[in-house]
């Protein structure tokens, strides 16, 4: 058994373009490249009341996160400012869920919510294109709307300490640099 794998050698097969024209192009490249896992050094494991997330891959302003949705949970309607998002199911834990099924692209300014109604939870990827020059973190903390609970709010404020908050509502754009 090898004692240590060399990162450069391990990923030498991977042809990473300088950029992609669209978020859809990035998502297609990532899947065609067999979902490479190259976790950034500055990544966190983001856990809140309804999900756990980790960044699997990042290149410039594009990134992929994996989410584990907890059984029988609900995420309130919210926005992810200054980013576009595509979601893809990778867990076949729910009847009728197709592995690899993409959602329509969520454009900057569009809201969404989520129900993980299965008793078994769910697993999905988010493909993200960040549209500003802010430090890239996670869609789970780049947030406008009601949070999943106190732990979620605390996570957001850890990354965006100047964000506006009132009860469980948080708006990170009110604390972003102009």
C-alpha positions as CSV (number, residue, x, y, z in Angstrom):
1,X,0.0,0.0,0.0
2,X,1.3,3.5,-0.9
3,X,2.1,5.5,2.2
4,X,1.1,8.8,0.6
5,X,-0.6,9.8,-2.7
6,X,0.9,12.8,-4.5
7,X,-2.0,15.2,-5.4
8,X,-0.4,16.5,-8.6
9,X,0.2,12.9,-9.8
10,X,-3.2,11.7,-8.8
11,X,-5.0,14.5,-10.7
12,X,-2.6,14.5,-13.7
13,X,-5.3,12.9,-15.9
14,X,-7.7,15.7,-15.2
15,X,-8.0,18.4,-17.9
16,X,-9.4,21.4,-16.1
17,X,-10.3,24.3,-18.5
18,X,-9.5,27.8,-17.5
19,X,-13.2,28.5,-17.3
20,X,-16.6,27.4,-18.7
21,X,-19.0,29.5,-20.7
22,X,-22.0,28.6,-18.6
23,X,-22.9,26.8,-15.4
24,X,-24.4,24.0,-17.5
25,X,-21.1,23.5,-19.3
26,X,-19.3,23.2,-16.0
27,X,-21.8,20.7,-14.7
28,X,-21.5,18.6,-17.8
29,X,-17.6,18.8,-17.6
30,X,-17.7,17.7,-14.0
31,X,-19.9,14.7,-14.6
32,X,-18.0,13.7,-17.8
33,X,-14.8,13.9,-15.7
34,X,-16.2,11.3,-13.4
35,X,-17.0,13.6,-10.5
36,X,-13.4,14.5,-9.3
37,X,-13.1,15.1,-5.6
38,X,-10.6,17.9,-4.9
39,X,-11.6,19.5,-1.7
40,X,-10.2,23.0,-1.3
41,X,-7.9,23.7,1.6
42,X,-10.2,26.4,3.0
43,X,-13.3,24.3,3.0
44,X,-15.5,23.5,5.9
45,X,-18.0,20.8,6.7
46,X,-21.3,22.8,7.0
47,X,-23.9,21.2,9.2
48,X,-27.2,22.7,10.2
49,X,-30.6,21.4,11.4
50,X,-31.5,19.9,7.9
51,X,-28.3,19.3,5.9
52,X,-24.6,18.6,5.9
53,X,-22.6,20.0,3.0
54,X,-19.0,19.8,1.9
55,X,-17.3,21.5,-1.1
56,X,-16.0,18.7,-3.4
57,X,-14.4,20.7,-6.1
58,X,-13.7,24.4,-6.8
59,X,-12.0,26.1,-9.8
60,X,-12.1,29.9,-10.0
61,X,-15.7,31.0,-9.6
62,X,-17.2,27.5,-10.1
63,X,-17.7,24.9,-7.4
64,X,-19.5,21.6,-6.6
65,X,-20.9,20.8,-3.2
66,X,-22.4,17.6,-1.9
67,X,-25.4,17.8,0.4
68,X,-26.9,15.2,2.7
69,X,-30.5,16.1,3.4
70,X,-31.7,14.7,6.8
71,X,-34.9,12.6,6.8
72,X,-38.3,14.3,7.0
73,X,-36.9,17.8,7.0
74,X,-37.9,21.0,5.2
75,X,-35.8,24.0,4.0
76,X,-37.8,27.3,3.9
77,X,-37.9,29.5,0.8
78,X,-34.6,31.4,0.4
79,X,-32.2,33.0,-2.1
80,X,-28.5,32.4,-2.8
81,X,-27.3,35.9,-3.8
82,X,-24.8,36.5,-6.5
83,X,-24.8,32.9,-7.7
84,X,-26.4,30.5,-10.1
85,X,-27.2,27.0,-8.9
86,X,-28.1,23.6,-10.5
87,X,-29.0,20.7,-8.3
88,X,-28.5,17.1,-9.2
89,X,-29.8,14.0,-7.3
90,X,-27.1,11.3,-6.7
91,X,-28.8,9.3,-4.1
92,X,-31.6,6.8,-5.1
93,X,-33.1,6.7,-1.6
94,X,-36.5,7.9,-2.7
95,X,-38.9,6.3,-5.1
96,X,-39.1,8.2,-8.4
97,X,-35.8,10.0,-7.9
98,X,-33.6,9.5,-10.9
99,X,-29.9,9.4,-10.3
100,X,-28.2,12.2,-12.3
101,X,-31.5,14.2,-12.8
102,X,-30.7,17.9,-13.0
103,X,-33.0,20.7,-11.9
104,X,-33.5,23.8,-13.9
105,X,-30.8,26.4,-13.3
106,X,-31.6,28.7,-10.3
107,X,-30.6,32.2,-11.5
108,X,-29.3,35.0,-9.3
109,X,-32.4,36.5,-7.6
110,X,-34.6,33.4,-7.8
111,X,-35.7,31.7,-4.7
112,X,-36.3,28.0,-3.9
113,X,-37.1,25.6,-1.0
114,X,-36.7,21.9,-0.4
115,X,-38.6,19.1,1.2
116,X,-36.7,15.9,2.2
117,X,-39.8,14.0,3.0
118,X,-38.3,10.6,2.7
119,X,-37.7,8.7,5.9
120,X,-34.3,7.9,4.5
121,X,-33.2,11.5,3.6
122,X,-31.4,12.3,0.3
123,X,-28.1,13.1,-1.3
124,X,-27.5,15.7,-4.0
125,X,-24.9,17.8,-5.7
126,X,-25.1,21.5,-6.3
127,X,-23.2,23.0,-9.2
128,X,-22.5,26.7,-8.5
129,X,-21.3,29.7,-10.5
130,X,-20.4,32.6,-8.1
131,X,-21.0,35.9,-9.8
132,X,-19.2,38.4,-7.6
133,X,-15.7,38.7,-6.2
134,X,-16.6,37.8,-2.7
135,X,-14.8,34.8,-1.1
136,X,-16.5,31.6,-2.2
137,X,-17.9,29.7,0.8
138,X,-21.0,27.5,0.5
139,X,-24.5,27.9,-0.8
140,X,-25.6,26.9,2.7
141,X,-24.2,30.1,4.2
142,X,-24.6,32.5,1.2
143,X,-28.2,33.1,2.2
144,X,-31.2,35.4,2.2
145,X,-34.3,34.1,4.0
146,X,-35.4,32.2,7.1
147,X,-32.7,29.8,8.2
148,X,-33.2,26.2,9.2
149,X,-32.6,27.1,12.9
150,X,-30.2,28.6,15.3
151,X,-27.2,26.4,14.2
152,X,-27.8,27.4,10.6
153,X,-28.0,31.0,11.5
154,X,-24.7,30.7,13.6
155,X,-22.9,29.1,10.6
156,X,-24.0,32.0,8.3
157,X,-22.9,34.7,10.8
158,X,-19.6,32.9,11.3
159,X,-18.8,33.5,7.5
160,X,-20.7,36.8,7.2
161,X,-20.5,38.5,10.6
162,X,-21.9,41.8,9.2
163,X,-25.0,40.2,7.8
164,X,-28.4,41.5,8.8
165,X,-30.3,39.1,11.1
166,X,-33.7,39.2,12.8
167,X,-34.8,36.1,14.6
168,X,-34.1,33.3,12.2
169,X,-34.0,35.5,9.2
170,X,-30.6,36.4,7.7
171,X,-29.6,38.6,4.7
172,X,-25.9,38.3,3.9
173,X,-26.1,41.0,1.2
174,X,-26.6,43.7,3.8
175,X,-23.2,42.9,5.1
176,X,-21.4,42.5,1.8
177,X,-18.8,45.0,0.6
178,X,-20.0,47.2,-2.3
